[in-house]
């Protein structure tokens, strides 16, 4: 029999599109839908100091058990000032938010006589971008950082619909391995569950700003530990440090398996 002589299923009187497509094997109605999002893995974190801020992210881009890229950076510099943004989640939405923020920062400078957007203004604008898409959210978790007008490090962490604290945070993490990294940062940055030795476990260690070298070492330790326990984190580590002297970037290798 040739293929041209075979009648399509719709010509068969016994074929029912309703029965085959809208019901499952038990006869219950079947819901037809699609998921416009996917999680492309990776992790980002940020830590502030007295006069600096550090943002970091790994470079692995995944889809399930597949590695799409080993060089996908997640930390972006916004314009030519001291604002940096880290994004993680759905890769397309993450890039879109980063490009939107970069355009906004550049437009602000051109429209205000070459004046740079402050980190507080950028934080409010990023909230507007994310909240404005709340009915079809950008599936991305963002960390925005920079120095304020007094030269102090500021860090803002966002969920997918723009919720954030205007007071800022001392440390933040998001992404695949955030559940592993956040407890580590709580202990090493916020000094949670740390007590003064002379108090016999009765007086908590006071929170203090860490030096920049210690913060960078903590970032590397956090990602090194995460790569040992999570398959969606690895390959490379991008670290961007913002100080009054400028913006500095460092790349470090992580596990590639």
N, C-alpha and C positions, 0 to 999 in steps of 0.2 A: 504494500500500500504506500503510495507516495504521500509526502507531507501535505501536498495541496489538496488531497482528498479527505484529510482529517478535518472534521467540523469542530469549531471552537466549542468550549464548554457551555457557552451561553445558548447554543442551539440544542442542547440535550434537554429534553423535557423533564428528566429526572434530576437535573442539576439545579440547585437553589443557592443563590448568592447569600440570601438571608441566613440559611441554615449553616452554610460552611464558614461564613466570615463573622457573623454577629453573635454566634454561640460557641461556647467552649465545649469540651468533651462531656461535661455533665449537663449541658443544656442551658446553663446560666448565661445571661447576657455578657458579652465580651466587650470590654472598654478599649477603644482604639485611641492611642495617644503616642506622643513622642517626647523625648527629653532633650531640650535644646542645650543642655549643659553637659560638661564632663569635667572631671577633676584631673588636672595635669600634674599633680604631685608637687614636690618641692617644699621648702620651708624658708621663712624669713624671720629675722629677729632684729631688735634694736635695743640699745642701752645708752643712756645719757650720763654725762659727767658734769662737772661744774662748768666747764667752758668748752665742751666738745660733745659730739654725739656720734655713735657708730651704728651703721645699718649694714646687715649682711644677709646673703641668700645663697643657696646652692644653685648649681647650673643644670640640674637634671630635669628633663621634661618627659613625662611619662603618660601612658594611656593604658591603664590596667597593668598587665605584666610586661608591656612593651616599652622600650626606651626610645622616644622619638628624637631626642637630641641630648647631647652631653655638654652643650655650650650655650644653653638658653639662660641669659642673665635676667635677674628679677629685681635688680636695684637700678634705678634711673636717676640721673641728675636732671633737675628741672631748670632749663635755661643755663645761664652762666653765673648764677648766684649760689648761695649756700643751701638751697633746698634740695632734698633728695627724697625719693619715693620708692618704697618696696611693695611689690604686689605679688600675690600668689593665689592660685585657684584655677579657674578656667583661663587657659592661655590667651584666647582671643579677647575676652573681656579685660584681662589684666593689661594687655598691650593698649587696648582702646582707652582705658582710664589713664594710663601713663601718657599717651599722646595728647589726650584732652587737657591734662594738667600742664603739660609742656607748652601747648599753644596758649593756654590761659596766662601762664607766667610771662611768656614772651610778649603777648598782646598788652598785658598790664604795663610792662616796661616801655613799650613803644607809645602807649597812650598817656603815660604819666611822666614825660620828660626824662626818660631813662632811669626812673626810680624803680628799684627792685621791690617785688612783692614780699611782704613780711611773712614769717612762718605762721603767724596767727591768722593772717588773711588767707593764706593758702589752705590752712586747715579748715576754715569756714567754707571756702570754695569747694574743696573736695567733698565736704558734707553735702553741699548743694548738688553736686554732680551725682553722687550715689543716691541721695534721697529722692532726687528728681526722677530716677529710674526705679522707684520702689515697686511699681506694679509689674515690671519685668526686670528684676534686679540684675545688676552686674554681678556675676558670680566671681567675685574677687575680694580678698581680704587685704587691706592696705595698711601700711605704716608710713607716716609722713614725719620727717625730721628736719631740723635746721637750728640755727642760732637766732635767738630773739634780739631785740634792739639793745639789750644789755649784755649781749655776748654769752648768754646762758643757753645750754643745750635744751631743746624742747623736742618732745616725742609724742605723737598722736597715733592711736591705733583705732581702726574702723572695722565694723562688720559690713556685710553686703549692702545694707540700706543706709549706711552713713552714721550710725550711732558712734559717738566718741566723747571723750571727756575733755572739756575746754581747759582744764588745769594741766593736762598732759600726764605722762607716765614716766617712771624711771626705767622701766623695761617692758618690752612687749615681744610677743612671738605669735606666728600664725603659720598655718600650713599643715602638711602631713605629719610632721614630727613635733608639732607644738605641744602635744600632751606629754612628751618626753622632756622637752626643753624648759617649759614654764616652771615646773617644780625645781629644776636646777637653778634657774634664775632667781626664783623666790628665795632660795637659800643663800646663793652667792652674791646677789645684788641687794635684795631687800633684807637679808640676814634673818629670815624667818627660821625659827627653831634653833637659833644660835644664842647662847647665853655667856655672860662674862664669867671667866674661870673662877674669879674670887667670890662670886655670889652663890656658889653651890647650886646652880640651876634655878635661881629665883629671879635674876635680873636679866632682861633681854639685852642683847648687844645693840647699841644705838646705830641707826642707819646713817651712813656717811658716804660721800662721793668717792668713787674709786678712781685711781689714776688711769690714764689712757692705756698704758702698757698692760695693766691688769685686765682691763675690759677686753682688749683685743685677744688676750690669751684665753679669757673665759669664752669668747665667741668661738674660737677655734676648738676648744675642748668640747663645747656644746655640740657643734656639728660633727666632730669626730665620733662622739658617743652616739649621736643620732644615726649616723651611717652604719653603725654596727647593728642597729636594731630595726631599721626601717628601709624597705627596698625602694621607696620613692624619693630618697634623699641620697645625694652623692655626686661623684664626678669632679666638681670644682666648687670652690668657695670664693665668692666675691665679697670683699669687705671695703666699705667706703666710710671714711672718717672725715668729719667736718670740724674744723677748728677756725679760730680767728685768722690763721695764716693761710687758709684755703681748704680745698677739698682734695683728699688723697685716696687713691684706690689701690687695693692689693688683691692679687689672685693667688689662691693656694689650692693645691690638689687634694681631693678626697678620694675615698674608695670608689672604684669603678665597677664593682661587681654587685 
